[in-house]
Amino acid sequence: MKKFFDKAAMQNHPLRVLQKFLEEEKAKEQAKKYNEMCFVGYVLDISYDTVTIITSDPFKIAVGGVPRNSLLIMVPSNYDTLPPHFTLLRVLEAAPTPLSKEVQQTYFELQKKSMPELDIFTQSELQWGALKTAVLGMFYPHPEKMDTVEFSGDLNNFVSAHKYRVYSPDDDLLDLIINSMVSDEGRFPIGDLRLTECRLALSGKAQPKVPVYVSTKDFMGTRTAMFGKTRLGKSNVVKLIAQSLIETTKDTKSVGQLIFDINGEYANDNPQDGSVSLRSAYQDRCIVYALTKKPTTESKPLKLNFYEHPDRSHRVLANLLETEGRTSIYVKAFIGAEIPSLELLNTITDYGERKRAERRILMYWAILKKAGFDVDENTLAKKLKFDPSYNQKLRSAIWQGTTPPPIDSLDSLVSEFEKIAEFMRNKPDDSVLKSSGSDETLFKPDDQAILNFLKPSVGAGPMMIQRFRIYHDKEAGDFVKEINRLLDDGQTVILDLSNANPEVMKYFSEELSAAVFMYQVEKFSNNQLGDHFVQLYFEEAHNLFPYSGDVTTIYSRLAKEGAKYHIGMVYSTQSPTTINKDLLAQTENFFIVHLASQDDVNMLAKVNIAYESLKDDILRAKTVGYVRMLTRSHRFVVPVQARKFEPLNSEQKGESQNAL
């Protein structure tokens, strides 16, 4: 009766596939259909960390081979009397048997005598061997939840070696092993199980056909690393992760994504290799901002209105001038000057300080105007009037007795400041350059630096920034606020930075990363984060998170504090040895393709011990899209052949759970 109730209780349990598997194996053994069995061998030696298996050639051939890193299961011989459970093993290498020396001696003698055939007795003796395997953990019924499997990374107990049998799991068991730990919430198909790079079938035994799923909850608010040599599928996997979040949040819009696309592959299709862009696949959920608009890609301009954002645009100009190696003293002084923002003016309560800040912005506007930066003067005048309101004594002195003209346009503003620059150069000690009622200079060092750039004694001045007008658009809005709003709406924003000047690329990346971080911090402080997350994607991550770089940058703050503010990161690079070790230590998810350096795989294994036994495999296998994946859901590394990114069909959409 107890057996009947126990069997009834397991009717809908996931481990029912284990019972069915073992019953079928028993039936095949009784029918002597040994070549159809999945039996691999017996246990020769067992410990908490490793298991040595004794096997033979017919067993290995019958299961289609037992390659290195393949998965095996170990079950008790008397499984009928115990709760259903099994131990998961990963094959490491061949192991010596107690008769290894005698076998080698026999082979030596046979080869020496050139015997073409072996007698039946000798053949049966020589076909036995041993395999060393690593214990990955145990699968067993969850002690508190009905019809649920629990996984542990250790063994609670083991008995004598002869009381176990080892099998190669079938597809149903492999599906249980790979996917039972993945939450049903936000589940998404990322590829198919691929235990080895070699796909040669033995004895007509087909390769496993097991889809591999991830839970997009694993990526939200966490750090995900993509490591491997170029052209081996890292970007394709990034697209799949972005797609998974789009698909599983299409109802809730609970995740906004920001992709820094330095090669333009997420924003633009590539017909040469048949690559579909993320934007093309999800035009209703993806918005592209581009520095240089592509004819076939709809996009918004990723440009600044240099007039309306004087502080930020000055930083762009400063970076560009520094990159060009401008070493003139007056240029360096202009680069080092501090330009306030228009928003800052509203926070200054002291009248004198505010007036000085306004005048410095007007000086900067004069430089932009002289350099030919387009402007809508009517709109700009509403933000700050063009007249700097200098006293009549100063104006009369600089205009040398003629009536000073009114300042009601940027052209007249340019003329005013050019006159002041010339006057300061010719009469630096004139009393009219002092503040009223004091000996304090009316023009601070930063003011003088800006005016000297506007009207240098020798040099091109504003003419040297003319070619940077391509980064300015008089119609550009505040793209930072726009992008934060889009992220709040669950949109995927792609910044097409291809063909951009490296300094401009760096500026936009830092500016937006900092803006997103501060916006999320503000929401956290006001208890407005809720269940909404932001996902950031970085390529060439070694430039942002250098191994021994500055730990105070915005990228370091994102890596260390981002999770608290619901910011997740996906970063890609070729080598883990070039990435900041603190970021590596905090990374939860790993996707690894081929690495060519022993130092790289050693670093990877040092960061995550789960990769220790896979180092040789990662060094040798070079198949495109062959990924060794480890996520928060997967307690051990799963080898996956990632599917090629493309829009999901109806069947795949059904497999994707929209529960986030």
HUPE-V742990 format. One record per run of one state. SS is the DSSP state (H for helix, E for strand, - for the rest). FROM is the first residue (numbers start at 1). LEN is the number of residues. If there is no record, write none. Layout:
BEGIN
SS_FROM_LEN, SS_FROM_LEN
END
This chain:
BEGIN
-_1_1, H_2_8, -_10_6, H_16_15, -_31_3, H_34_3, -_37_2, E_39_8, -_47_3, E_50_7, H_57_6, -_63_8, E_71_6, -_77_2, H_79_3, -_82_3, E_85_11, -_96_4, H_100_14, -_114_6, H_120_7, -_127_1, E_128_14, -_142_7, E_149_4, -_153_8, H_161_3, E_164_4, -_168_3, H_171_9, -_180_7, E_187_7, -_194_17, E_211_5, H_216_3, -_219_4, E_223_5, -_228_6, H_234_15, -_249_6, E_255_7, -_262_8, E_270_1, H_271_3, -_274_1, E_275_1, -_276_2, H_278_4, -_282_4, E_286_5, -_291_9, E_300_2, -_302_2, E_304_1, -_305_5, H_310_14, -_324_5, H_329_8, -_337_5, H_342_4, -_346_5, H_351_20, -_371_6, H_377_7, -_384_8, H_392_7, -_399_11, H_410_17, -_427_4, H_431_3, E_434_1, -_435_6, E_441_1, -_442_3, H_445_10, -_455_6, H_461_11, E_472_1, -_473_6, H_479_10, -_489_3, E_492_5, -_497_5, H_502_24, -_526_7, E_533_6, -_539_2, H_541_3, -_544_2, E_546_1, -_547_7, H_554_12, -_566_1, E_567_7, -_574_2, H_576_3, E_579_1, -_580_1, H_581_6, -_587_2, E_589_4, -_593_5, H_598_10, -_608_1, H_609_12, -_621_5, E_626_5, -_631_7, E_638_5, -_643_7, H_650_6, -_656_5
END
